[in-house]
């Protein structure tokens, strides 16, 4: 693999690669993960999708090969959207990029696209995070509660407990679904609180997007509920929606994305 390049912003040194040639494609991972962790999981293959293209991948702040600082707001959805736009500038991506993002990465892509839609050719939003909640009981409270637990137990004890927890039901028989945090212990509480205090862009701004958009999510995950994906589908004109009920179904997402991207090129 080529050596990483680095972009520095707001206390983070973000490691990225921009390789190949042709129409640009980008990918951003979810919380706790990294580029390499997504590759090891074997569910979504952005490398295969990049055939005949240039590919931009990066480790989000505080994750993998990127650094960060223990400031909650640094990890909010809006701020990582600005990270994404900064990486595009630093890499010299001059034409609109087809961008895929998972969870936290999907949130970053949406925030960046609302700010600068001209930078994007299309969006692939994978397991978009729970959003636009109201009422006293909210799923995203899990992030704040977990940050408190890390503070109480300490990083090592919390990691041991996390490793022993049951996987999501959809991945009960898929041992490669590994969410071992690629985050230093000292950053875990800030990462979790920053995400827990975040939301997707206001719905009226999302509804103004006119980008070809594919939305894919899975069942049995309260932090990435089908309801959020369905709402995005309702808001974004002409978007496509796929909801997976099994690992075999999730593993079709690379092919579905390839088909979608071919369609956007034909357009």
C-alpha positions as a LaTeX table, in Angstrom:
\begin{tabular}{lrrr}
\hline
Residue & $x$ (\AA) & $y$ (\AA) & $z$ (\AA) \\
\hline
Unk1 & 0.00 & 0.00 & 0.00 \\
Unk2 & 1.22 & 3.54 & $-0.67$ \\
Unk3 & 2.15 & 5.73 & 2.27 \\
Unk4 & $-0.53$ & 7.87 & 3.86 \\
Unk5 & $-0.79$ & 11.58 & 3.28 \\
Unk6 & $-1.97$ & 13.81 & 6.15 \\
Unk7 & $-4.35$ & 16.70 & 6.61 \\
Unk8 & $-4.37$ & 18.71 & 9.83 \\
Unk9 & $-7.47$ & 20.45 & 11.17 \\
Unk10 & $-8.87$ & 21.31 & 14.62 \\
Unk11 & $-6.40$ & 19.27 & 16.63 \\
Unk12 & $-6.45$ & 16.19 & 14.39 \\
Unk13 & $-3.93$ & 14.82 & 11.92 \\
Unk14 & $-6.04$ & 12.85 & 9.48 \\
Unk15 & $-4.36$ & 10.05 & 7.55 \\
Unk16 & $-5.65$ & 9.49 & 4.03 \\
Unk17 & $-4.81$ & 8.01 & 0.65 \\
Unk18 & $-5.83$ & 9.23 & $-2.78$ \\
Unk19 & $-4.75$ & 6.70 & $-5.36$ \\
Unk20 & $-5.48$ & 5.63 & $-8.92$ \\
Unk21 & $-6.96$ & 7.66 & $-11.74$ \\
Unk22 & $-10.36$ & 8.27 & $-13.21$ \\
Unk23 & $-13.65$ & 9.48 & $-11.80$ \\
Unk24 & $-13.14$ & 9.88 & $-8.03$ \\
Unk25 & $-14.76$ & 7.62 & $-5.45$ \\
Unk26 & $-14.53$ & 8.18 & $-1.69$ \\
Unk27 & $-15.26$ & 6.15 & 1.43 \\
Unk28 & $-15.57$ & 7.10 & 5.13 \\
Unk29 & $-15.96$ & 4.50 & 7.90 \\
Unk30 & $-18.12$ & 4.45 & 11.01 \\
Unk31 & $-17.36$ & 4.97 & 14.69 \\
Unk32 & $-14.77$ & 2.65 & 16.31 \\
Unk33 & $-13.58$ & 1.44 & 12.88 \\
Unk34 & $-10.88$ & 2.39 & 10.37 \\
Unk35 & $-10.16$ & 1.75 & 6.71 \\
Unk36 & $-8.36$ & $-1.48$ & 7.53 \\
Unk37 & $-11.03$ & $-2.65$ & 10.00 \\
Unk38 & $-13.70$ & $-2.27$ & 7.31 \\
Unk39 & $-11.55$ & $-4.29$ & 4.91 \\
Unk40 & $-11.13$ & $-7.07$ & 7.48 \\
Unk41 & $-14.87$ & $-7.23$ & 8.13 \\
Unk42 & $-15.54$ & $-8.35$ & 4.57 \\
Unk43 & $-18.98$ & $-6.81$ & 4.20 \\
Unk44 & $-18.36$ & $-3.83$ & 1.89 \\
Unk45 & $-15.48$ & $-3.73$ & $-0.59$ \\
Unk46 & $-14.65$ & $-0.17$ & $-1.57$ \\
Unk47 & $-11.39$ & $-1.33$ & $-3.16$ \\
Unk48 & $-13.29$ & $-3.41$ & $-5.73$ \\
Unk49 & $-15.57$ & $-0.46$ & $-6.43$ \\
Unk50 & $-12.56$ & 1.70 & $-7.25$ \\
Unk51 & $-11.54$ & $-0.26$ & $-10.37$ \\
Unk52 & $-10.95$ & 2.28 & $-13.14$ \\
Unk53 & $-11.30$ & 5.15 & $-10.68$ \\
Unk54 & $-9.31$ & 7.22 & $-8.25$ \\
Unk55 & $-10.05$ & 6.27 & $-4.64$ \\
Unk56 & $-10.02$ & 8.51 & $-1.56$ \\
Unk57 & $-10.05$ & 6.75 & 1.82 \\
Unk58 & $-9.17$ & 8.08 & 5.26 \\
Unk59 & $-9.28$ & 7.24 & 8.93 \\
Unk60 & $-11.62$ & 9.62 & 10.68 \\
Unk61 & $-10.20$ & 11.78 & 13.47 \\
Unk62 & $-9.13$ & 9.82 & 16.53 \\
Unk63 & $-9.42$ & 6.48 & 14.69 \\
Unk64 & $-6.90$ & 4.16 & 13.09 \\
Unk65 & $-3.87$ & 6.07 & 11.85 \\
Unk66 & $-5.42$ & 9.49 & 12.51 \\
Unk67 & $-4.97$ & 11.46 & 15.71 \\
Unk68 & $-7.41$ & 13.52 & 17.71 \\
Unk69 & $-7.92$ & 15.27 & 21.02 \\
Unk70 & $-10.39$ & 14.66 & 23.89 \\
Unk71 & $-12.87$ & 17.38 & 22.88 \\
Unk72 & $-16.47$ & 16.20 & 22.49 \\
Unk73 & $-17.43$ & 18.65 & 19.76 \\
Unk74 & $-14.56$ & 17.50 & 17.54 \\
Unk75 & $-16.40$ & 14.25 & 16.82 \\
Unk76 & $-19.81$ & 15.71 & 16.07 \\
Unk77 & $-21.38$ & 14.98 & 12.70 \\
Unk78 & $-21.08$ & 18.56 & 11.48 \\
Unk79 & $-17.39$ & 18.76 & 12.34 \\
Unk80 & $-16.44$ & 15.51 & 10.62 \\
Unk81 & $-18.35$ & 16.80 & 7.59 \\
Unk82 & $-15.90$ & 19.72 & 7.57 \\
Unk83 & $-13.05$ & 17.22 & 7.92 \\
Unk84 & $-14.31$ & 15.51 & 4.77 \\
Unk85 & $-14.39$ & 18.74 & 2.79 \\
Unk86 & $-10.89$ & 19.56 & 4.06 \\
Unk87 & $-9.55$ & 16.18 & 2.95 \\
Unk88 & $-11.07$ & 16.72 & $-0.51$ \\
Unk89 & $-9.24$ & 20.05 & $-0.73$ \\
Unk90 & $-5.96$ & 18.68 & 0.60 \\
Unk91 & $-6.06$ & 15.73 & $-1.81$ \\
Unk92 & $-6.79$ & 18.03 & $-4.73$ \\
Unk93 & $-10.06$ & 16.37 & $-5.71$ \\
Unk94 & $-11.18$ & 18.86 & $-8.32$ \\
Unk95 & $-14.24$ & 17.17 & $-9.82$ \\
Unk96 & $-17.40$ & 15.98 & $-8.06$ \\
Unk97 & $-16.76$ & 12.79 & $-6.10$ \\
Unk98 & $-19.05$ & 9.79 & $-5.75$ \\
Unk99 & $-18.96$ & 9.34 & $-2.00$ \\
Unk100 & $-19.84$ & 6.32 & 0.14 \\
Unk101 & $-20.03$ & 6.52 & 3.92 \\
Unk102 & $-21.00$ & 4.10 & 6.66 \\
Unk103 & $-22.80$ & 5.30 & 9.81 \\
Unk104 & $-20.61$ & 8.16 & 11.12 \\
Unk105 & $-19.18$ & 8.37 & 7.61 \\
Unk106 & $-22.67$ & 8.66 & 6.15 \\
Unk107 & $-23.39$ & 11.50 & 8.58 \\
Unk108 & $-20.17$ & 13.25 & 7.53 \\
Unk109 & $-21.11$ & 12.87 & 3.87 \\
Unk110 & $-24.59$ & 14.30 & 4.40 \\
Unk111 & $-23.32$ & 17.32 & 6.32 \\
Unk112 & $-20.64$ & 17.97 & 3.71 \\
Unk113 & $-23.13$ & 17.57 & 0.85 \\
Unk114 & $-25.56$ & 20.03 & 2.43 \\
Unk115 & $-22.74$ & 22.58 & 2.77 \\
Unk116 & $-21.17$ & 22.02 & $-0.66$ \\
Unk117 & $-23.36$ & 19.89 & $-2.94$ \\
Unk118 & $-21.26$ & 20.84 & $-5.96$ \\
Unk119 & $-18.37$ & 18.76 & $-4.53$ \\
Unk120 & $-20.36$ & 15.53 & $-4.91$ \\
Unk121 & $-21.51$ & 13.51 & $-7.90$ \\
Unk122 & $-23.57$ & 11.00 & $-5.93$ \\
Unk123 & $-23.98$ & 9.64 & $-2.40$ \\
Unk124 & $-24.13$ & 6.11 & $-1.02$ \\
Unk125 & $-25.37$ & 6.28 & 2.57 \\
Unk126 & $-24.74$ & 2.99 & 4.40 \\
Unk127 & $-26.47$ & 2.37 & 7.74 \\
Unk128 & $-27.25$ & 6.06 & 8.37 \\
Unk129 & $-27.32$ & 6.73 & 12.12 \\
Unk130 & $-30.44$ & 7.32 & 14.17 \\
Unk131 & $-31.57$ & 10.91 & 13.68 \\
Unk132 & $-34.22$ & 13.54 & 14.33 \\
Unk133 & $-35.41$ & 11.91 & 17.54 \\
Unk134 & $-37.79$ & 13.58 & 19.94 \\
Unk135 & $-39.30$ & 12.55 & 23.24 \\
Unk136 & $-37.66$ & 11.67 & 26.56 \\
Unk137 & $-36.24$ & 8.28 & 25.49 \\
Unk138 & $-33.76$ & 8.50 & 22.63 \\
Unk139 & $-31.64$ & 5.74 & 21.13 \\
Unk140 & $-28.59$ & 8.00 & 20.80 \\
Unk141 & $-28.47$ & 8.30 & 24.61 \\
Unk142 & $-26.55$ & 5.01 & 24.33 \\
Unk143 & $-23.45$ & 6.98 & 23.29 \\
Unk144 & $-23.50$ & 9.26 & 26.32 \\
Unk145 & $-24.29$ & 6.38 & 28.67 \\
Unk146 & $-21.41$ & 4.37 & 27.20 \\
Unk147 & $-19.02$ & 7.31 & 27.57 \\
Unk148 & $-19.99$ & 7.49 & 31.26 \\
Unk149 & $-19.34$ & 3.75 & 31.53 \\
Unk150 & $-15.86$ & 4.09 & 30.00 \\
Unk151 & $-15.09$ & 6.83 & 32.52 \\
Unk152 & $-16.36$ & 4.68 & 35.38 \\
Unk153 & $-14.72$ & 1.37 & 34.43 \\
Unk154 & $-11.57$ & 2.59 & 32.71 \\
Unk155 & $-10.61$ & 1.80 & 29.15 \\
Unk156 & $-9.25$ & $-1.72$ & 29.64 \\
Unk157 & $-12.19$ & $-3.01$ & 31.69 \\
Unk158 & $-14.71$ & $-1.44$ & 29.33 \\
Unk159 & $-13.00$ & $-2.98$ & 26.30 \\
Unk160 & $-13.17$ & $-6.42$ & 27.91 \\
Unk161 & $-16.87$ & $-5.98$ & 28.59 \\
Unk162 & $-17.47$ & $-4.68$ & 25.06 \\
Unk163 & $-15.62$ & $-7.65$ & 23.54 \\
Unk164 & $-17.83$ & $-10.08$ & 25.48 \\
Unk165 & $-21.12$ & $-8.43$ & 24.46 \\
Unk166 & $-23.47$ & $-10.19$ & 22.05 \\
Unk167 & $-23.34$ & $-8.95$ & 18.45 \\
Unk168 & $-26.34$ & $-7.52$ & 16.68 \\
Unk169 & $-28.80$ & $-10.36$ & 15.96 \\
Unk170 & $-28.26$ & $-10.05$ & 12.21 \\
Unk171 & $-24.54$ & $-10.80$ & 12.74 \\
Unk172 & $-24.89$ & $-13.54$ & 15.37 \\
Unk173 & $-23.34$ & $-16.11$ & 13.01 \\
Unk174 & $-20.79$ & $-13.83$ & 11.36 \\
Unk175 & $-17.61$ & $-13.83$ & 13.50 \\
Unk176 & $-15.83$ & $-11.32$ & 11.23 \\
Unk177 & $-18.21$ & $-8.60$ & 12.46 \\
Unk178 & $-15.60$ & $-7.08$ & 14.75 \\
Unk179 & $-16.22$ & $-3.70$ & 16.39 \\
Unk180 & $-13.04$ & $-3.62$ & 18.46 \\
Unk181 & $-12.50$ & 0.14 & 18.85 \\
Unk182 & $-9.64$ & 1.48 & 16.75 \\
Unk183 & $-9.56$ & 4.45 & 19.14 \\
Unk184 & $-7.15$ & 5.21 & 22.02 \\
Unk185 & $-8.69$ & 4.80 & 25.47 \\
Unk186 & $-8.21$ & 8.46 & 26.30 \\
Unk187 & $-10.33$ & 9.53 & 23.31 \\
Unk188 & $-13.20$ & 7.06 & 23.69 \\
Unk189 & $-15.44$ & 9.20 & 25.97 \\
Unk190 & $-15.09$ & 12.30 & 23.78 \\
Unk191 & $-15.76$ & 10.32 & 20.59 \\
Unk192 & $-18.90$ & 8.79 & 22.09 \\
Unk193 & $-20.23$ & 12.01 & 23.60 \\
Unk194 & $-19.58$ & 13.96 & 20.41 \\
Unk195 & $-21.60$ & 11.49 & 18.40 \\
Unk196 & $-24.33$ & 11.27 & 21.03 \\
Unk197 & $-24.79$ & 15.04 & 20.91 \\
Unk198 & $-25.03$ & 15.07 & 17.09 \\
Unk199 & $-27.80$ & 14.92 & 14.56 \\
Unk200 & $-28.10$ & 14.70 & 10.81 \\
Unk201 & $-28.65$ & 18.01 & 8.98 \\
Unk202 & $-32.10$ & 19.62 & 9.30 \\
Unk203 & $-34.64$ & 17.77 & 7.23 \\
Unk204 & $-35.50$ & 20.78 & 5.09 \\
Unk205 & $-31.87$ & 21.08 & 4.01 \\
Unk206 & $-31.61$ & 17.37 & 3.23 \\
Unk207 & $-34.74$ & 17.68 & 1.10 \\
Unk208 & $-32.98$ & 20.27 & $-1.08$ \\
Unk209 & $-30.30$ & 17.80 & $-2.17$ \\
Unk210 & $-30.49$ & 16.88 & $-5.83$ \\
Unk211 & $-27.77$ & 14.24 & $-5.87$ \\
Unk212 & $-28.29$ & 10.64 & $-7.00$ \\
Unk213 & $-28.45$ & 8.79 & $-3.69$ \\
Unk214 & $-28.46$ & 5.12 & $-2.67$ \\
Unk215 & $-29.41$ & 4.35 & 0.95 \\
Unk216 & $-28.73$ & 0.93 & 2.47 \\
Unk217 & $-29.31$ & $-0.26$ & 6.01 \\
Unk218 & $-29.91$ & $-3.44$ & 7.98 \\
Unk219 & $-32.46$ & $-4.65$ & 10.48 \\
Unk220 & $-32.15$ & $-5.23$ & 14.27 \\
Unk221 & $-29.93$ & $-2.19$ & 14.99 \\
Unk222 & $-31.50$ & 0.58 & 17.11 \\
Unk223 & $-28.56$ & 2.93 & 16.46 \\
Unk224 & $-29.05$ & 2.60 & 12.68 \\
Unk225 & $-32.79$ & 2.00 & 12.39 \\
Unk226 & $-34.58$ & 1.43 & 9.09 \\
Unk227 & $-36.81$ & 4.37 & 10.04 \\
Unk228 & $-33.92$ & 6.82 & 9.55 \\
Unk229 & $-33.06$ & 5.30 & 6.18 \\
Unk230 & $-36.72$ & 5.44 & 5.15 \\
Unk231 & $-36.98$ & 9.08 & 6.18 \\
Unk232 & $-33.89$ & 9.96 & 4.14 \\
Unk233 & $-35.40$ & 8.11 & 1.19 \\
Unk234 & $-38.59$ & 10.13 & 1.57 \\
Unk235 & $-36.66$ & 13.40 & 1.77 \\
Unk236 & $-34.14$ & 12.98 & $-1.07$ \\
Unk237 & $-35.86$ & 13.06 & $-4.46$ \\
Unk238 & $-35.19$ & 10.01 & $-6.63$ \\
Unk239 & $-33.17$ & 8.18 & $-3.97$ \\
Unk240 & $-33.06$ & 4.39 & $-3.77$ \\
Unk241 & $-33.50$ & 2.37 & $-0.57$ \\
Unk242 & $-32.45$ & $-1.17$ & 0.33 \\
Unk243 & $-33.01$ & $-2.79$ & 3.74 \\
Unk244 & $-31.08$ & $-5.99$ & 4.47 \\
Unk245 & $-32.44$ & $-8.80$ & 6.63 \\
Unk246 & $-29.39$ & $-11.13$ & 6.57 \\
Unk247 & $-25.61$ & $-11.10$ & 6.25 \\
Unk248 & $-25.93$ & $-12.58$ & 2.77 \\
Unk249 & $-28.07$ & $-9.60$ & 1.85 \\
Unk250 & $-25.57$ & $-7.13$ & 3.34 \\
Unk251 & $-22.81$ & $-8.74$ & 1.30 \\
Unk252 & $-24.66$ & $-7.79$ & $-1.89$ \\
Unk253 & $-24.14$ & $-4.10$ & $-1.07$ \\
Unk254 & $-20.87$ & $-3.84$ & $-3.00$ \\
Unk255 & $-22.59$ & $-5.13$ & $-6.14$ \\
Unk256 & $-25.62$ & $-2.90$ & $-5.56$ \\
Unk257 & $-23.32$ & 0.11 & $-5.17$ \\
Unk258 & $-21.43$ & $-0.79$ & $-8.35$ \\
Unk259 & $-24.70$ & $-1.01$ & $-10.27$ \\
Unk260 & $-25.85$ & 2.31 & $-8.84$ \\
Unk261 & $-22.59$ & 4.03 & $-9.72$ \\
Unk262 & $-22.72$ & 2.69 & $-13.28$ \\
Unk263 & $-26.15$ & 4.24 & $-13.56$ \\
Unk264 & $-24.92$ & 7.62 & $-12.37$ \\
Unk265 & $-22.11$ & 7.50 & $-14.95$ \\
Unk266 & $-24.61$ & 6.72 & $-17.69$ \\
Unk267 & $-26.64$ & 9.75 & $-16.61$ \\
\hline
\end{tabular}
